[in-house]
Amino acid sequence: MRPAELRYTRALTTEDLGQLLARGDATPMAGGQGLMRDLRNRSMVVSTLVDISRLTELAYVKEDGDALEIGAVTTLAAVAADGHVAARCAALATAAARVADVQIRNRGTVGGNVCGSWLPSTWSNDVGVVLAACDGSLLVQNGAEVRTLNAREFLAARSNPLAARDFIRALRFPLAAGSAYVRLSRRWADASIGSAAAFVDRVDGRLRVGLAVGRISERPLALDSVARTIEADGIDSPTVGEACAAATSSVEFADSVQADAEYRRSVLPVIVTRSVREAMTAGGIQ
Ligand SMILES: Cc1cc2nc3c(=O)[nH]c(=O)nc-3n(C[C@H](O)[C@H](O)[C@H](O)COP(=O)(O)OP(=O)(O)OC[C@H]3O[C@@H](n4cnc5c(N)ncnc54)[C@H](O)[C@@H]3O)c2cc1C
């Protein structure tokens, strides 16, 4: 099918974008790799599309204080290839490199990726899992005002929490000594069965863990109680599996062609412990 009739326009600066969104009926399109599928099958109808893919102002990687800040329009391919991201936040580099295939990564952006949960045909967002694990945030602009949103709340929302005139400027990933992302799929580029992101640090001699999982249900899910169990009992303790089961007892696990709910539930502790172990190795933490 073809999209329903719509107006198309392009923003080359954030000022342009702010003005176009201020009209109240416009939807940003970054890489179009999620949005176009829904426009084509008409599970979404929009009146005006604002193409932000050439908004170079919002395509950047920088370290700012204790966080890595990635402009929202930075492509997944650029993030995956960035040496600074790989060195400082391996979980993010791996997640960006594991999204779909090279064509989608060349067009798809980190900002579009974290909005994936609200598109009717998409329920994966690999970058969102990493952002939830490190308890990161989003910089959101409306007119001249820029505010910070907690990423976990943003990602857990049942519908898009952005107002009509909002756009995402950047994603902020607090840094840790080590991080890792484990994505389980039958073949490399297949949709994932489940994924886990871990951030680990030593603070005052004590292990600190940040943890989230994706594709077990519709939204990335932070597993704080499992992280506390690992900090207290160690990664090899049998209590870790019990903590995973307890933390997800009310979660409706997804059934999909990639794996059924039962398989996803049983594999969860495996990907969780694997991600924490890899993060500890990367961070030189015993
Ligand atoms: C075949 C296929 C396989 C895929 N596999 C994966 C996968 O393995 N893992 C995965 O995570 N995703 C996957 N996706 C989903 C998608 O390609 C990616 O999530 C991609 O990163 C989306 O980014 P985009 O820039 O193309 O977003 P778009 O499609 O342009 O936008 C997506 C949504 O985000 C909003 N948006 C985008 N940028 C902004 C901004 N700066 N401010 C406010 N709102 C914004 C748009 O309005 C829209 O609602 C797949 C998609 C397809 C078609």
PDBQT file of the ligand as one rigid body, heavy atoms in Angstrom, charges set to zero:
ROOT
HETATM    1  C1  LIG A 301      12.842  -4.698   8.800  1.00  0.00    +0.000 C 
HETATM    2  C2  LIG A 301      13.061  -3.918  10.056  1.00  0.00    +0.000 A 
HETATM    3  C3  LIG A 301      13.838  -4.467  11.072  1.00  0.00    +0.000 A 
HETATM    4  C4  LIG A 301      14.068  -3.739  12.247  1.00  0.00    +0.000 A 
HETATM    5  N1  LIG A 301      14.845  -4.315  13.214  1.00  0.00    +0.000 NA
HETATM    6  C5  LIG A 301      15.098  -3.617  14.340  1.00  0.00    +0.000 A 
HETATM    7  C6  LIG A 301      15.954  -4.186  15.337  1.00  0.00    +0.000 A 
HETATM    8  O1  LIG A 301      16.496  -5.275  15.206  1.00  0.00    +0.000 OA
HETATM    9  N2  LIG A 301      16.165  -3.457  16.462  1.00  0.00    +0.000 N 
HETATM   10  C7  LIG A 301      15.604  -2.229  16.659  1.00  0.00    +0.000 A 
HETATM   11  O2  LIG A 301      15.847  -1.633  17.698  1.00  0.00    +0.000 OA
HETATM   12  N3  LIG A 301      14.788  -1.673  15.739  1.00  0.00    +0.000 NA
HETATM   13  C8  LIG A 301      14.526  -2.323  14.580  1.00  0.00    +0.000 A 
HETATM   14  N4  LIG A 301      13.716  -1.772  13.623  1.00  0.00    +0.000 N 
HETATM   15  C9  LIG A 301      13.043  -0.484  13.891  1.00  0.00    +0.000 C 
HETATM   16  C10 LIG A 301      13.744   0.800  13.308  1.00  0.00    +0.000 C 
HETATM   17  O3  LIG A 301      14.344   0.585  12.093  1.00  0.00    +0.000 OA
HETATM   18  C11 LIG A 301      14.820   1.359  14.195  1.00  0.00    +0.000 C 
HETATM   19  O4  LIG A 301      14.343   1.377  15.515  1.00  0.00    +0.000 OA
HETATM   20  C12 LIG A 301      15.317   2.745  13.786  1.00  0.00    +0.000 C 
HETATM   21  O5  LIG A 301      16.309   3.143  14.708  1.00  0.00    +0.000 OA
HETATM   22  C13 LIG A 301      14.259   3.812  13.771  1.00  0.00    +0.000 C 
HETATM   23  O6  LIG A 301      14.904   5.073  13.631  1.00  0.00    +0.000 OA
HETATM   24  P1  LIG A 301      14.474   6.119  12.526  1.00  0.00    +0.000 P 
HETATM   25  O7  LIG A 301      15.414   7.243  12.606  1.00  0.00    +0.000 OA
HETATM   26  O8  LIG A 301      14.353   5.452  11.197  1.00  0.00    +0.000 OA
HETATM   27  O9  LIG A 301      13.034   6.542  13.085  1.00  0.00    +0.000 OA
HETATM   28  P2  LIG A 301      11.753   7.025  12.263  1.00  0.00    +0.000 P 
HETATM   29  O10 LIG A 301      11.124   5.870  11.598  1.00  0.00    +0.000 OA
HETATM   30  O11 LIG A 301      12.075   8.218  11.445  1.00  0.00    +0.000 OA
HETATM   31  O12 LIG A 301      10.857   7.507  13.504  1.00  0.00    +0.000 OA
HETATM   32  C14 LIG A 301      10.367   6.591  14.456  1.00  0.00    +0.000 C 
HETATM   33  C15 LIG A 301       9.506   7.374  15.465  1.00  0.00    +0.000 C 
HETATM   34  O13 LIG A 301      10.321   8.259  16.192  1.00  0.00    +0.000 OA
HETATM   35  C16 LIG A 301       9.883   9.603  16.089  1.00  0.00    +0.000 C 
HETATM   36  N5  LIG A 301      11.085  10.430  16.083  1.00  0.00    +0.000 N 
HETATM   37  C17 LIG A 301      12.239  10.190  15.388  1.00  0.00    +0.000 A 
HETATM   38  N6  LIG A 301      13.174  11.088  15.723  1.00  0.00    +0.000 NA
HETATM   39  C18 LIG A 301      12.605  11.934  16.623  1.00  0.00    +0.000 A 
HETATM   40  C19 LIG A 301      13.082  13.092  17.329  1.00  0.00    +0.000 A 
HETATM   41  N7  LIG A 301      14.351  13.560  17.215  1.00  0.00    +0.000 N 
HETATM   42  N8  LIG A 301      12.229  13.718  18.174  1.00  0.00    +0.000 NA
HETATM   43  C20 LIG A 301      10.954  13.247  18.331  1.00  0.00    +0.000 A 
HETATM   44  N9  LIG A 301      10.460  12.152  17.695  1.00  0.00    +0.000 NA
HETATM   45  C21 LIG A 301      11.285  11.518  16.855  1.00  0.00    +0.000 A 
HETATM   46  C22 LIG A 301       9.066   9.652  14.800  1.00  0.00    +0.000 C 
HETATM   47  O14 LIG A 301       8.111  10.677  14.822  1.00  0.00    +0.000 OA
HETATM   48  C23 LIG A 301       8.441   8.254  14.813  1.00  0.00    +0.000 C 
HETATM   49  O15 LIG A 301       7.308   8.250  15.636  1.00  0.00    +0.000 OA
HETATM   50  C24 LIG A 301      13.485  -2.449  12.418  1.00  0.00    +0.000 A 
HETATM   51  C25 LIG A 301      12.718  -1.898  11.377  1.00  0.00    +0.000 A 
HETATM   52  C26 LIG A 301      12.510  -2.616  10.205  1.00  0.00    +0.000 A 
HETATM   53  C27 LIG A 301      11.699  -1.981   9.105  1.00  0.00    +0.000 C 
ENDROOT
TORSDOF 0
